[in-house]
Every structure is written in structure tokens, then in C-alpha cells.
Amino acid sequence: MPDNHPLLVVVRDLMFSSKIIAEARAQNIEVKIIRDPAKLQAEPGKRLFADLNQPGVIEAAAAWKSSTGGQVVGFVSHVDTPTIAQAKQAGLDRILARSQFTAQLAELIRNP
């Protein structure tokens, strides 16, 4: 079933966003990078990758998930246990350490 919406990615880190874009392009998947989490709510979509270490992202991702029914995969520093707990409590679908996210990136883009 084709998805007419781009993969949404909330991330400020240019190197990390470049890595995601390159992998998505290799798989012929359209990506939309959103730098400001406050702008996420207006974006239609089915899939969202979110840098949970960015201020305001957990709340914005949870609100986006609630309004769209989309799936949220968050990535975070593996030592940031308060953020991990907050993301779980917010109901995000998957929370991965940044290193796990990077290692699984191709698969996550293919089948989130």
C-alpha cells in the first residue's frame, strides 16, 4: 500500500538529518525535515522520526500522534533515562538509543 505522505523527521542536527535523508533517498522514500517541533502539528503524515533530546519534541510528537494516528519512532541518548521515561509515558511507539536508531535506520525507513 503506497504512502502518499513523506517520512517526517524532527531533528536539528544537520549531520544526523543528512544520514536519514541519504538512507531514505536510497530507498526512494520522500523525507521532510522539521527543525522546529512547534511546526510539527500542521504536518500530515503516517510516520515520524523524532530526536527526543530536542526541547519540546516529546510533547509535539505525542500531540502529532494523537491528531494523525501516525507512528512515532523516537531516538535519544542511551544515558538520558528521564527523557526515555517521559517518552514512554507520552505513548510514543518506539524509543531507541541513538546508536540503535542509527544501526537500524535502513530497516526503520523500510518498515517502521
SULCOR-V806308 format. One record per pair of residues at least 24 apart in sequence whose ideal C-beta (glycine too) atoms are under 10 Angstrom apart, sorted by the first residue. I is the first residue (numbers start at 1). J is the second residue. Records with the same first field share a line. If there is no record, write none. Layout:
BEGIN
I: J / J
END
This chain:
BEGIN
3: 29 / 30 / 45 / 46 / 47
4: 30 / 44 / 45 / 46
5: 30 / 32 / 43 / 44 / 45 / 46 / 47 / 68 / 70
6: 30 / 31 / 32 / 33 / 43 / 44 / 45 / 46 / 47
7: 31 / 32 / 33 / 45 / 46 / 47 / 48 / 49 / 73 / 108 / 109 / 112
8: 32 / 33 / 34 / 40 / 43 / 44 / 45 / 46 / 47 / 48 / 49 / 50 / 61 / 64 / 68 / 70 / 72
9: 33 / 34 / 35 / 47 / 48 / 49 / 50 / 51 / 73
10: 34 / 35 / 36 / 37 / 39 / 40 / 43 / 48 / 49 / 50 / 51 / 52 / 54 / 56 / 57 / 60 / 61 / 64 / 72 / 74
11: 35 / 37 / 49 / 50 / 51 / 53 / 54 / 57 / 75
12: 36 / 37 / 51 / 53 / 54 / 55 / 57
13: 51 / 53 / 54 / 98
16: 49 / 51 / 75 / 98 / 101 / 102
17: 49 / 51
19: 102 / 105
20: 49 / 75 / 101 / 102 / 105 / 108 / 109
22: 105
23: 102 / 105 / 106 / 107 / 108 / 109 / 110
24: 49 / 105 / 106 / 109 / 110
25: 109
26: 106 / 109
27: 106 / 109 / 110
29: 109 / 110
31: 109
34: 60 / 64
36: 60
37: 61 / 63 / 64
40: 64 / 67 / 68
41: 66 / 67 / 68
42: 67
43: 68 / 70
44: 68 / 70
45: 70 / 71
46: 70 / 71 / 112
47: 71 / 72 / 73 / 93 / 108 / 109 / 112
48: 72 / 73 / 74 / 92 / 93 / 112
49: 73 / 74 / 75 / 94 / 96 / 101 / 105 / 108 / 109 / 112
50: 74 / 75 / 76 / 87 / 92 / 95
51: 75 / 76 / 77 / 98 / 101
52: 76 / 77 / 80 / 83 / 84 / 86 / 87 / 90 / 92 / 95 / 96 / 98
53: 77 / 80 / 83 / 98
57: 83 / 87 / 92
58: 83 / 86 / 87 / 88 / 89 / 90 / 91 / 92 / 95
59: 86 / 90
61: 87 / 90 / 91 / 92 / 93
62: 86 / 87 / 89 / 90 / 91 / 92
63: 90
65: 90 / 91 / 92 / 93
66: 90 / 91
70: 112
71: 112
72: 112
73: 101 / 104 / 108 / 109 / 112
74: 101
75: 99 / 100 / 101 / 102 / 104 / 105 / 108
76: 100 / 101
END
